[in-house]
Amino acid sequence: MRQPITDLIHHPYAPPASFAAPQPGIHKASTVFFADVAAMRARDWKTKAGYTYGLHGTPTTFTLEERLATLEGGTECLLAPSGLAALALVAFALLKTGDEVLLPDNAYGPNKALTTGELANFGITHRMYDAMDPADLAAKLSDRTRLVWVEAPGSVTMECPDLPALVERCRARGIVTALDNTWGAGLAFAPFDFNGSGQGVDISVQALTKYPSGGGDVLMGSVVTRDERLHRALKLTHLRMGFGVGANDVETLLRSLPSIALRYDAHDRSARMLARWLAGREEIAQVLHPALEESPGHAHWRTLCGGGAGPDAGRAAGLFSVVFDERYGAAQIDRFCDSLKLFRLGYSWGGPVSLVVPYDIGLMRDATVARWPYKGALVRFSTGLEATNDLRDDLDQALAAL
């Protein structure tokens, strides 16, 4: 007689399939069952036509991938355990010993570290280029260049490049372009179709940790493309590297995505108001925010992100940086940051809590690229979802501590 525990594990009940609700069901699996050996042998892990193993996709991960591809205007998407893992996936899929990759000098720091560390160890060389000078990029492209990274705007310093011009220089040489689109989030501009021109990057990467999650509690990344050949190469590397994401984290993303535009615009409004207010303070030498006319690359942002007439046109996320007057030393800048009550000291952005980080730009730039023009200390702000007036009052009292 069969024991109850066996019947419990092999219970025949299956709920009816007609259940429908605002949020999709969450499927957790490593093992996936097959009806018979023929089905097992016929199943192809490279498509979404069926399931082979949890690492290769479940209904839950496939759903998030399809929605993210739609958000960014792509056709194929892969999930990675973090934004940095997504950047690494692109590099390892497309580069081999003897190849060269180019990065803007204002690129996301961990992507630089990956390039100068693991990629260099594998015999992959790199060069930095001035993101604000398409001619500098063009001059540094070589017969060994296989991948060029672009960012809009630059990490921390927020310059907005002429993205179409950079991409055009690469396309003329048949070189793949990959965009770190975490700032744009698929909302500020269309990465695969700049302003309806039909021109765009080949690959768009996001740290879903930021705006798609919105809670400061998920680590995940995505790689989106329209190119089936590129997607196949990425997917093979994805398999071989064993990149997987947890179903509970995917559930969090699926729950947050419907509100991403509302949250993005709220962050944007608050950041613009605070950036304009700080621009009028005598303690501040320069505000770096793409939507402000005096910020480097503002005209490029206006073209790329639909910034028409009026100060609130276009989209610009919730990040901005300020350069303090050079009379303030490092200890004073630290005291300013420590005096903030609502802005918390912490990395990342896109969550409900406002964040602040002081940076030493001198340590972040390559000596072979154009020099950083400002002498004062730089501090980056990420606006959360607090009331903007409360955030302004917090900045006001911390400035008094200078």
Phi and psi in degrees as a GROMACS rama.xvg file:
@    title "Ramachandran Plot"
@    xaxis  label "Phi"
@    yaxis  label "Psi"
@TYPE xy
-70.3194  141.006  ARG-2
-78.8739  150.777  GLN-3
-57.137  -34.0229  PRO-4
-62.8287  -34.2663  ILE-5
-67.698  -42.905  THR-6
-64.2189  -33.2872  ASP-7
-64.4609  -45.555  LEU-8
-70.3368  -34.9055  ILE-9
-107.11  35.9725  HIS-10
-62.1479  134.128  HIS-11
-80.7717  -11.3381  PRO-12
-66.6141  135.132  TYR-13
-132.676  129.37  ALA-14
-66.2679  153.28  PRO-15
-59.8669  149.33  PRO-16
-86.2008  0.377224  ALA-17
-89.658  6.17471  SER-18
-67.4367  130.065  PHE-19
-134.302  136.182  ALA-20
-153.058  166.957  ALA-21
-57.5326  -36.4887  PRO-22
-104.704  138.567  GLN-23
-69.749  158.301  PRO-24
-66.2098  152.613  GLY-25
-105.48  121.377  ILE-26
-108.112  122.027  HIS-27
-112.09  126.295  LYS-28
-162.556  140.743  ALA-29
-102.68  -59.9507  SER-30
-75.2334  139.19  THR-31
-122.125  130.776  VAL-32
-81.5815  147.464  PHE-33
-118.805  149.548  PHE-34
-69.7867  -35.4293  ALA-35
-161.297  176.664  ASP-36
-63.8657  -38.4571  VAL-37
-60.8085  -41.8139  ALA-38
-65.8384  -40.0104  ALA-39
-60.5073  -44.1744  MET-40
-73.8972  -25.9446  ARG-41
-85.0644  -19.8087  ALA-42
-68.7547  133.246  ARG-43
-111.567  115.295  ASP-44
-70.1139  -14.7677  TRP-45
-80.055  -6.3855  LYS-46
-124.563  171.405  THR-47
-95.8931  20.0357  LYS-48
-77.0553  -17.0116  ALA-49
-167.045  -173.315  GLY-50
-125.363  141.496  TYR-51
-121.844  -41.1798  THR-52
-160.582  149.804  TYR-53
-55.2587  -35.4351  GLY-54
-65.2799  -24.9061  LEU-55
-91.8227  -3.52074  HIS-56
130.719  145.04  GLY-57
-129.479  171.683  THR-58
-55.0282  -32.3748  PRO-59
-70.2703  -49.3567  THR-60
-69.5083  -37.3562  THR-61
-60.6238  -39.8765  PHE-62
-62.8472  -45.639  THR-63
-64.8386  -41.9499  LEU-64
-59.7229  -44.6086  GLU-65
-64.385  -39.7724  GLU-66
-69.2556  -38.736  ARG-67
-67.4668  -38.7888  LEU-68
-60.5234  -41.1018  ALA-69
-64.1609  -43.501  THR-70
-57.4657  -41.7899  LEU-71
-93.2257  -2.34725  GLU-72
79.5473  22.1959  GLY-73
-100.915  -174.331  GLY-74
-119.893  -22.4694  THR-75
-133.058  145.127  GLU-76
-143.996  144.329  CYS-77
-126.921  144.547  LEU-78
-101.734  144.537  LEU-79
-131.585  161.708  ALA-80
-66.6229  -15.443  PRO-81
-162.245  171.057  SER-82
-63.3959  -41.0869  GLY-83
-64.9306  -37.7736  LEU-84
-62.4176  -35.6495  ALA-85
-66.5276  -40.5178  ALA-86
-62.3507  -43.3679  LEU-87
-63.823  -38.3681  ALA-88
-57.9666  -44.6927  LEU-89
-62.2207  -46.0536  VAL-90
-62.5105  -47.2801  ALA-91
-71.555  -25.8803  PHE-92
-76.8298  -30.5445  ALA-93
-110.329  -12.9008  LEU-94
-116.528  147.898  LEU-95
-139.661  171.855  LYS-96
-52.9482  130.057  THR-97
97.8145  -15.4354  GLY-98
-80.5958  166.796  ASP-99
-130.345  143.44  GLU-100
-123.816  142.718  VAL-101
-112.493  137.606  LEU-102
-128.443  146.205  LEU-103
-68.5358  147.212  PRO-104
-65.8489  -19.6721  ASP-105
-99.3214  26.6646  ASN-106
-72.8071  162.817  ALA-107
-53.4421  124.801  TYR-108
-53.6688  -46.8837  GLY-109
-61.7954  -27.2646  PRO-110
-68.8418  -37.6513  ASN-111
-62.5262  -44.2295  LYS-112
-63.0855  -39.4142  ALA-113
-60.2547  -41.5316  LEU-114
-68.2059  -43.7458  THR-115
-81.5383  -11.2367  THR-116
-102.693  -93.9053  GLY-117
-58.3528  -45.4489  GLU-118
-64.1838  -41.5162  LEU-119
-62.9941  -36.7248  ALA-120
-63.4338  -26.3335  ASN-121
-92.8166  9.01416  PHE-122
80.5713  23.2278  GLY-123
-100.892  121.761  ILE-124
-90.7291  167.547  THR-125
-147.805  160.236  HIS-126
-140.67  149.253  ARG-127
-97.613  143.97  MET-128
-128.11  161.303  TYR-129
-81.6482  110.85  ASP-130
-62.9995  -21.9132  ALA-131
-91.1256  6.48818  MET-132
-135.427  90.7141  ASP-133
-55.5706  -29.3401  PRO-134
-66.7241  -34.7736  ALA-135
-65.7245  -40.4669  ASP-136
-61.7828  -48.8291  LEU-137
-58.6615  -38.289  ALA-138
-69.7686  -23.5061  ALA-139
-96.8441  -7.51156  LYS-140
-68.1775  139.856  LEU-141
-136.675  178.441  SER-142
-67.3212  -16.3789  ASP-143
-96.098  -6.11581  ARG-144
-72.5951  121.157  THR-145
-114.465  -17.1425  ARG-146
-150.45  136.621  LEU-147
-126.946  125.495  VAL-148
-89.7911  140.805  TRP-149
-129.764  152.841  VAL-150
-136.713  145.919  GLU-151
-146.498  108.53  ALA-152
-83.2152  -177.935  PRO-153
-68.623  149.605  GLY-154
-65.0865  130.827  SER-155
74.6645  -51.2759  VAL-156
-89.9551  -10.7308  THR-157
66.0111  18.4949  MET-158
-69.8887  139.451  GLU-159
-103.294  116.877  CYS-160
-81.1505  171.162  PRO-161
-81.8775  82.6849  ASP-162
-59.8035  -44.8092  LEU-163
-58.5288  -37.3749  PRO-164
-68.3673  -39.4697  ALA-165
-63.6056  -45.3824  LEU-166
-65.0222  -38.485  VAL-167
-63.0061  -38.421  GLU-168
-61.4649  -38.7865  ARG-169
-74.4782  -41.6297  CYS-170
-62.3685  -35.5737  ARG-171
-63.5087  -23.2804  ALA-172
-103.757  3.76771  ARG-173
70.1722  30.0886  GLY-174
-102.491  135.789  ILE-175
-70.2444  135.115  VAL-176
-111.303  135.867  THR-177
-125.962  131.991  ALA-178
-108.09  129.776  LEU-179
-82.324  101.571  ASP-180
-102.128  25.0133  ASN-181
-62.5931  -40.0222  THR-182
-65.2188  -46.1081  TRP-183
-73.8452  -30.5332  GLY-184
57.5995  19.0543  ALA-185
78.6639  5.46403  GLY-186
-113.667  -41.968  LEU-187
-68.3017  -34.6186  ALA-188
-159.327  163.534  PHE-189
-90.0726  110.633  ALA-190
-66.2408  -24.7897  PRO-191
-101.305  1.29256  PHE-192
-156.976  77.5277  ASP-193
-60.1264  114.168  PHE-194
52.4808  35.6259  ASN-195
70.9399  16.356  GLY-196
-81.8035  -13.8717  SER-197
83.7246  -6.35138  GLY-198
-99.0796  143.044  GLN-199
-173.501  -176.921  GLY-200
-77.9443  169.013  VAL-201
-87.1128  -32.8156  ASP-202
-138.056  138.185  ILE-203
-121.704  126.133  SER-204
-114.336  140.608  VAL-205
-131.041  147.192  GLN-206
-89.6003  101.004  ALA-207
-64.631  -11.7799  LEU-208
-54.6921  -30.2638  THR-209
-87.06  -112.195  LYS-210
-64.667  -40.1016  TYR-211
-59.4953  -38.1682  PRO-212
-76.4261  -57.5905  SER-213
77.021  1.31953  GLY-214
-117.428  -3.58931  GLY-215
64.7526  27.3606  GLY-216
-134.611  10.0993  ASP-217
-132.516  137.055  VAL-218
-109.315  120.534  LEU-219
-168.094  154.693  MET-220
-136.874  165.829  GLY-221
-139.29  150.754  SER-222
-129.073  117.095  VAL-223
-118.555  141.985  VAL-224
-148.998  164.498  THR-225
-105.804  -7.11356  ARG-226
-96.6546  114.913  ASP-227
-64.2199  -36.0812  GLU-228
-65.1576  -45.5649  ARG-229
-63.1986  -41.441  LEU-230
-62.1407  -39.5244  HIS-231
-62.8132  -43.355  ARG-232
-63.7795  -42.3909  ALA-233
-64.3513  -41.1857  LEU-234
-67.94  -37.7337  LYS-235
-63.284  -43.75  LEU-236
-66.7129  -38.9926  THR-237
-56.1494  -44.0261  HIS-238
-65.2061  -48.7708  LEU-239
-67.5996  -27.6514  ARG-240
-87.694  -7.57614  MET-241
67.564  34.4146  GLY-242
-74.2439  121.496  PHE-243
-137.319  160.742  GLY-244
-129.482  151.536  VAL-245
-78.0722  142.716  GLY-246
-62.5095  -35.7043  ALA-247
-65.8149  -37.4298  ASN-248
-67.6402  -39.633  ASP-249
-62.3551  -40.2001  VAL-250
-58.2165  -42.7771  GLU-251
-60.9323  -42.1335  THR-252
-64.3213  -44.3824  LEU-253
-62.2326  -32.5961  LEU-254
-74.7094  -32.5031  ARG-255
-85.0113  -29.5377  SER-256
-55.9007  -40.7605  LEU-257
-59.2464  -22.5081  PRO-258
-102.608  7.97585  SER-259
-61.1555  -41.1138  ILE-260
-66.0971  -41.1212  ALA-261
-62.9765  -44.0479  LEU-262
-69.2701  -42.6649  ARG-263
-57.9586  -46.1953  TYR-264
-67.6504  -33.9371  ASP-265
-66.8191  -44.5099  ALA-266
-58.5997  -43.2002  HIS-267
-60.8674  -50.4367  ASP-268
-58.1242  -45.8569  ARG-269
-64.8059  -43.7363  SER-270
-62.7251  -42.18  ALA-271
-63.8326  -42.2346  ARG-272
-62.9218  -44.3861  MET-273
-69.3974  -38.7174  LEU-274
-63.386  -42.5998  ALA-275
-65.2598  -39.481  ARG-276
-64.1175  -43.6616  TRP-277
-67.875  -29.6666  LEU-278
-61.97  -22.9413  ALA-279
-92.0935  1.19754  GLY-280
-89.3111  136.833  ARG-281
-70.6278  -17.261  GLU-282
-73.618  -17.9114  GLU-283
-103.992  126.794  ILE-284
-87.7656  -32.5455  ALA-285
-156.483  134.471  GLN-286
-104.599  129.863  VAL-287
-108.623  97.2047  LEU-288
-147.933  120.198  HIS-289
-54.7266  -28.6749  PRO-290
-81.7859  -6.17151  ALA-291
-92.2987  133.639  LEU-292
-58.2928  -34.2176  GLU-293
-81.8486  -2.4882  GLU-294
-83.0378  140.302  SER-295
-56.3604  129.981  PRO-296
82.7761  13.4736  GLY-297
-56.3872  -42.2329  HIS-298
-62.6205  -36.8675  ALA-299
-66.7447  -41.6356  HIS-300
-59.8777  -43.3972  TRP-301
-61.1481  -39.5254  ARG-302
-71.4973  -43.5946  THR-303
-73.9012  -41.1643  LEU-304
-104.376  15.1933  CYS-305
70.7947  32.1821  GLY-306
-76.7684  86.3106  GLY-307
-79.5431  -148.095  GLY-308
-69.8775  145.825  ALA-309
97.4856  149.799  GLY-310
-70.6985  -15.487  PRO-311
-107.49  11.6246  ASP-312
-73.2266  158.017  ALA-313
72.0136  -176.86  GLY-314
-126.614  146.225  ARG-315
-149.516  18.5767  ALA-316
59.4777  -169.542  ALA-317
-117.31  24.5843  GLY-318
-108.79  141.675  LEU-319
-158.631  158.549  PHE-320
-124.544  158.893  SER-321
-131.112  147.02  VAL-322
-106.403  120.537  VAL-323
-76.1352  155.835  PHE-324
-55.5603  140.098  ASP-325
-67.1956  -9.28156  GLU-326
-71.9267  -12.999  ARG-327
-92.7883  124.467  TYR-328
-85.0163  177.095  GLY-329
-60.1778  -40.5096  ALA-330
-64.0118  -37.1471  ALA-331
-69.0921  -39.1881  GLN-332
-65.5021  -40.9961  ILE-333
-62.187  -40.1996  ASP-334
-64.9112  -38.0615  ARG-335
-59.0478  -49.3798  PHE-336
-63.9194  -41.8573  CYS-337
-67.0775  -23.5644  ASP-338
-82.1933  -14.6087  SER-339
-69.2399  139.685  LEU-340
-106.043  -40.1806  LYS-341
-91.5134  -38.6337  LEU-342
-75.1372  115.3  PHE-343
-94.0957  146.697  ARG-344
-73.4608  118.378  LEU-345
179.207  148.783  GLY-346
-82.675  172.443  TYR-347
78.8952  -175.658  SER-348
-172.941  175.975  TRP-349
92.673  0.161081  GLY-350
-96.501  -174.875  GLY-351
-74.9752  -18.0947  PRO-352
-101.3  131.29  VAL-353
-70.585  144.715  SER-354
-129.689  156.132  LEU-355
-141.903  141.871  VAL-356
-144.095  126.805  VAL-357
-84.795  141.408  PRO-358
-126.838  149.9  TYR-359
-104.553  96.7971  ASP-360
-64.3542  -28.6799  ILE-361
-58.237  -29.0252  GLY-362
-86.3389  -7.36391  LEU-363
-106.503  -8.36248  MET-364
-107.709  151.206  ARG-365
-87.3109  132.69  ASP-366
-65.1563  -18.8667  ALA-367
-85.8679  -6.29232  THR-368
-109.252  166.461  VAL-369
-47.5774  138.033  ALA-370
-70.8424  149.035  ARG-371
-68.8885  125.673  TRP-372
-81.262  -11.0239  PRO-373
-102.696  148.394  TYR-374
-101.809  -21.8296  LYS-375
-78.2362  168.411  GLY-376
-72.2452  146.657  ALA-377
-108.523  137.311  LEU-378
-130.115  131.225  VAL-379
-102.691  138.78  ARG-380
-117.123  141.949  PHE-381
-121.18  117.298  SER-382
-78.833  137.373  THR-383
-94.6423  -144.053  GLY-384
-112.804  16.5711  LEU-385
-69.5754  166.438  GLU-386
-63.1289  131.901  ALA-387
-60.3331  -40.1607  THR-388
-62.0762  -35.1203  ASN-389
-67.9146  -37.6668  ASP-390
-66.9845  -39.3312  LEU-391
-63.4745  -42.869  ARG-392
-62.7653  -35.004  ASP-393
-66.0826  -42.9544  ASP-394
-63.2322  -40.3622  LEU-395
-60.1231  -47.9927  ASP-396
-69.361  -30.1895  GLN-397
-74.581  -34.6816  ALA-398
-62.8725  -33.0203  LEU-399
-63.244  -27.0253  ALA-400
-72.0945  -15.7892  ALA-401
